[in-house]
Amino acid sequence: MFRFFVTESSLAKLRSSNRVVILFGGFSGCWNFGDVAQLLGGLRWHSSQRMADTVCPIALFTSVQDLNRMVKVFGVREWIFCKYYEDESTTPAKLSIADCTLYRVEDVLRSRQAIFHVYGGGFLNRFWGAWQLRIIEDAVRQFAPSIYVVSGQQIDPEFSLAVAEHIKAYKPLIFGCRDQESVAALAAHDIKAHYSGDDSCEVVAEWADAVGQGRRRWWRQERSFGLHLNLSWYTHQDDPDNSAPSVKAEVLRDLQDVFAALQDRFGAEACPLVVCAYPDSRLELLDSLSSVELTFFTMYFPKFVALDLIGLVAHNRWSLLGPMLDRVKVFIASSYHTALFFKMLGVPTLLYALNRYYQQKAKSLCQEPMSVREFLAQDIIEQKRRQNRYLRELAESRSAWLRHLDQVVAKARY
């Protein structure tokens, strides 16, 4: 069972609060660009609704330094930390981790008017969906929220039965999916879900606008491309029981053709923009810099410029990306959110999808199945038209969803 803890100052704050919002989603304390954007989107929506005295995201606790970093980036001082216990009877009333003491919080939250909001992400999948559902269900049982809502979820069809059973048992007031395939997967189990789009959309659009304001044409004479290359096991494996960190040989062979196609298009002298989205020290994660080393990318492009998106978020330095955009004619992405971001920047973008999990992400971005070579052969003007049409439709769907969510929550509160 998962148990939930807070710092002493957060415990005091919650005891003095009548209305509390608890947020749970993809951000667990690991700095994934998309997870950060989704949590910021959830925080901003609840802040605009003024429904609570206190807003608490759920995460994993590692150190006071990491807590301070989360407070700075998200602007939220109160956090709930979860920890798994095999034996419920051994759960302590307080917990010491590193240089901090944490206190159990369930009893305090049960006596408050709590809203529990599971915000968007792709975590309800065959790989780690079972653990995520356990956290969600333990939180609902222990906090007994008066309102439970879900938004922005990508549902793996192979995990959809477990999600449907959860919905029937725990009865969220409304369930939003970020793609139509997820809506259909739940409908197959007699669950009515709604298309909500992704919870990061408004935040990512603001970041794209901020980048655009810093654009200068000091690299306009050069033509190149942008690349986010995440080769972590879950980007190319389909079997949840085979999560070895090594990259499959066929993936490495395919990437040689990808790099050759990019070299044919932009030349061996091109200086690509390599985007990092996951500054994480875990060995099983292979984000752009690790992937560049692993794939012999520099045998094709020995010179590149690297940019860390989480650093831009943390320091609000979007103007650093602005001058680089005019050289980036196309972008190859390995994540839903880097793809969405560069689409919003107006760059023709392909989500490089190597398994069914990522093919579902690509489909949700209105991307047809195609190779990198086929993508590079397409007309750029037509690509931009299609992207702009998709983004307009996404913005309209998001507005409709947020109005609906507001109505559902307001009706439940009064």
N, C-alpha and C positions, 0 to 999 in steps of 0.2 A: 504494500500500500504506500502511496505517496502521502507524505505529511508536509505541512506548509509552515514556514517560519518567517519572522520579520525582525528587524533590528529593534532595539529598545525605544529609540525615538519614533520609529514608525508605529510601534505598538501603542504608544501614548497618543499619537495622532489619530489612529483608528478608533481608539476608545472615545475620543472627543468628536467623532464624525457620525452623523446620522445616516448619510447616504454615501455609499461606496461603489465605485466601478472597479471590477477586477477584469484585467485583460490577459488572455492567453493566446499564443499563436506561435509563429515560426521563430521569433527571437527568443533564444534561451540564455543569452549572454555571450554567444559566439557572433562575431561581427560579419555577418552575411549582408551584402548590400540590399538585397530584396527584403530580407526579414526586418532590417532596420527601417526601410521605407514603409513597410506594412504597419509596423508598430507606430511609427510617427503618424501615419494616416489614421489609425484608430484613436490615438491620443488627441489628435486635432479635432476629430469629429465629436468626441465626448466633451472636449473643452468648449466647442461651439454650442453644444446643447445645454451646458450648465446644469447637468443632471445630478452632480455629485459634489460632496465636500472634498473627497479624496479619490484619486485614481491610482490604482496599484497594478502594474504589470507583474506577471509571474515569470521568473527566470531561474537559472541555476546560480548558486553563489560560489565564487572562487576566491576572491580577496577583496579587501577594502579598496584597493587601488582600482579594481574592475568596477566596483560599485560606484566609486567616485566618477569614473569615466562614463558610466551609464547615466548618472545624474546630470552630467554636463551635456551629453549628446541629446538626451531625450527631454531634459528639463523637468524630470519627475524625481522627487526625493523618496517617495515611498515605493518599495519593491517587496514582493512576496517571493520567497525562495522555496523551492520544492526539493525534497530528498526522499529516495525510495527506501523502505524498510520491509524486509522479507517477513519479519515477525512483528505484527502490529503491537504486541504487548511490550516490546522493547523500545518503543518510540519515546524519546526523552521529552520533558517539558521545555527544555532549552538545549541549545546546541552550540558548541564552540568550534568554529572553523577558522583556521589561520589566526588572525588577530581580532576576531569579532565574535560576540555572543549573540545568538539568534533565539527568538522565543516563539513557541507555538501560537498560532493565531486563529485557529478554527472557531473557538468559543466566542471570541470577540466578533468575528464576521457573521456568525449565525444570528447575532442579536441586532444586526444592522440591516437596512434596506439595501441589499446588494444587487447590482446588475453584473452578471457574468457574461462577458462578450468574448467568444472565440473568433478571433479575426483571421484574415486571409492567409493562405499559404498552400503549399503542395505537400503537406506532411501527412495527409490521410491517404497513405499509399501502402503498397505491399512491403516496403522496406522497413519503415519505422512507425507506421500508423497504429499498430497495436499498443505501443508504449505511449503514444500521444493520446490515444483514447483513454488509457488508464489514468493519465494525469487529469484529463477533462472530467472523467466520471468520478474520480476521487474528490476533485474540487467541488463538483455539484453536490455530492453527498455530504461533504463536510461543511461547506459554506451555506448550503440551503438558500441559494439566491432567490429573490422574489421575481427576477426577470433573467431569462437565459436566452441569448441570441447568438447566431452564428453567421459569419459573412465571409465571402471571398475564397471559398475552398475549392481546390482542385481535387476531385474524388477519383482515385484510381479504380477503374471498373472491376479489377480483381479484389479490391478491398471494399467495394460498395455495399455488400451485404452486411458487413460489420458496422458500417456507418448507418445503414438503414435500421439495424437493430438498436443501435444507440439512440437514434432519433425517436423510435417508438417507445423506448424505455425512459428516456430523460426529457423528452418533449420540449425542445427549444421552441420559443414562440415563432421564430422565423429562421429559415436556413437558406443562406445565399451561397451560390457557387460562382467561381470566376469564369467558367466556360460552360458552353451548352452541352458538351459531352458529359460533364459531371451531372448536370440537371437530368439528362437522359438516363445515366447510370442509376440514379436514385429513383427515377420514375419506374424503372424496371422492377423495383421492389415496393411499388405503391407508395412512394414518398413524394410529396409535392415540394420541390425546392424552387428557388428563384434564381435567375441570372443576375448576379450582383457586380460582375467585373472584379478587378483586383483592388484590394484596400489601399494599395500604394498609389493609385493613379493620380490623385490630386497632388500629392507630395512630389512625385516624380515629374509631373508637369511643371510645378513651380521650379524645381531644379533645372529643368530644360530651359525655362524662360530666363533663369539667372545666368546660365551658360551663354545663351544667345546675346545677352546684354554686354558680354565681354568679348565678343568676336572681333578680331582684327585680322586683316589679310596680309600678315607678314610672312606666311608660308604659301601663298597662293600659287607660286610657280611650280610647286612640287605636287605630284599626284601619288597618293598612297592609300592605305586601308587601315581600319581598326580591327583589333582582335581581342576577344576575351576567350581564353581557352582553359576551361575547367575539365580535367580528366579524372576527377574523383570517381570511385567505383560506381556510384549510383547514376552517373551520367551515361554509362555504356553497358551496365549489367541489367538483365531482366529477371534473374533468379535471386530472390531475397536470401536464399541460403548460400549463395556464392558471392560474398561481399569482400573478397580478397582485394587488398589495395593495389595490386598490380594492374596494369593496363593491358587489355587484350591485344594480341599481336595483330589481329585484323584491323583494329582501330589505329594502331601506329602505322600500318601500311596505308590505310585510307588517308591519313593525315599527310603522308608524303605527296599524294596526289593533290590534296587541298593546297599545300604549300607551293607545289609546282604550278597549279592553276593561278594562284595569286602572283607568283613570279612571272608567269607568261603575261598576265594582264598589266602588272605595274612595273616590271623590270627588276633586275637583281640589285639595282642601286636604290630601290625604294626604302624609305625609313618608316615602317609602320608604327602605329600607336597601339601599344599593348596595355590593355586595361586590366587592373587587378580589382577583384570584388570581394575577396574573402581573406583578409589578413588573419590567418589562423595557423597555429603551430602544430595542430594534430597531424600525425603522419599519414592518416588515411585521406587527407584532403590534398588535392593537387590543383591549386589555382594557377593562374597564368604563368608566373615566374617559374614555378616548379615544372609546369607542363612544357614551357619553352626549353628548359634544360633536358627534359626527358625525350623530346621528339626530334631533336636536331633541327629545330626551327631556324637557328642561327646559321646553319649551312646554306639556307636559302636567303636569309635576311640577317646579315651579321650586325647590322645597326638597327636599333629600334628605340623608341621613346616609351617609357613606362609611366603609368598614372594610376594612383590608388584612389578608387571612388570613396572608400570609407574615410580616408584622410580628408577628402573634399567635404564630405558630410560633417565630420567632426569640427572642422575649422571654417566651414561655410566659405570655401575658396573656389567657388564655381568659375570664377573669372580665369582660373588657370587653364581650364579646358577650352574656353572660348577661342583663343588664338589658334588652337590646333585643328579646329573642325574643318576649315576650308581645305586642308590637305586630305581629310578622310572622305573618300568618295563612296566607300561601302564599309559595312561593319559586319563581321562574323562573330556571333555571340554563342556562349555556352550556358547561358542562364536566361530564364524568362525576363528577369528585371533589367539586365543589361540590354537585352533586345528591345524591351519596351522603352527604355531610356533613350537609346539611340534612334529609335523610330520617332520619338517625340522631339529629338534634336533635328529631325529632317534628313537623316542619313539612311539610305536604303540598307536594310538590315536583314540578315538571315540568321535564324536560330538553328545552330548545328545540332541536329537531333539524332542520337545514336541508339536510343532504345524507346520502348513504348511510352515510358514515363515522360520523356522529353518530346516525343512526337505528339503527345497530347498537349503539351505546353505550346508547341509550334502551331498546332491547329487552333488553339485558343487565340493566337495572334493573327489569325486568318492567313496563315502561311501554307501554301500548297507544298506537298512533298517534292523536293528537288535536291540535286547535288550542288556543291559549291560552284562547279563549272557551269552548270545550267543557270544558277543565280547570276554569275558574272556575265553571262551572255545576254541577259535581259536588258531591255531599254530602261535606263535610269529614270527618265521622266515618267514613264508609265509605272515604275516601281513606286516613285514618290506619290503619284496620284492614288494608287491603291492603299498605300500606308496612310495618307491623309484621310481618305474615306473611312478606313477602319478606325482611326483615332477619333474622328467626329462621331461615329456611331458608338464608340466606347464611352465617350464623354456624355452622350445623351443617355445611355443605359445607366451609367453611374449616377447621374442626377435623378433619374427615375427611381433607382434602388434606394438612394439615400432618403428621398422623400418618403418612400414606403417604410423604410426602417424607422424613421422618425415617427411616423403615424402609429406603427405597431408598439414601439416603446412607450410613446405618450399615452396611448390607450391603456396599456398595462399599468402605468403608474397612477392613473387617476380613476 
